[in-house]
């Protein structure tokens, strides 16, 4: 599980995810628990990844992620 605290961290990490072919898991729910918001990503032939954040702005940016060429805030 990867903790992302800032938009800058997310943008850097999202570039690596895109290069590795990761996509958002089709169904995300707003799960705000003791770990914060949790998002699942997957890629063919790779292990699923989970990202957590306590920041709502970061969470919303993650939900806008597309494997290549997504809009940044």
Secondary structure, DSSP 8 states (H G I E B T S, - for coil): -EE--SHHHHHHHHHHHHHTT-EE-S-----EETTEEEEEEE-TTS--EEEEES-HHHHHHHHT--TTT----
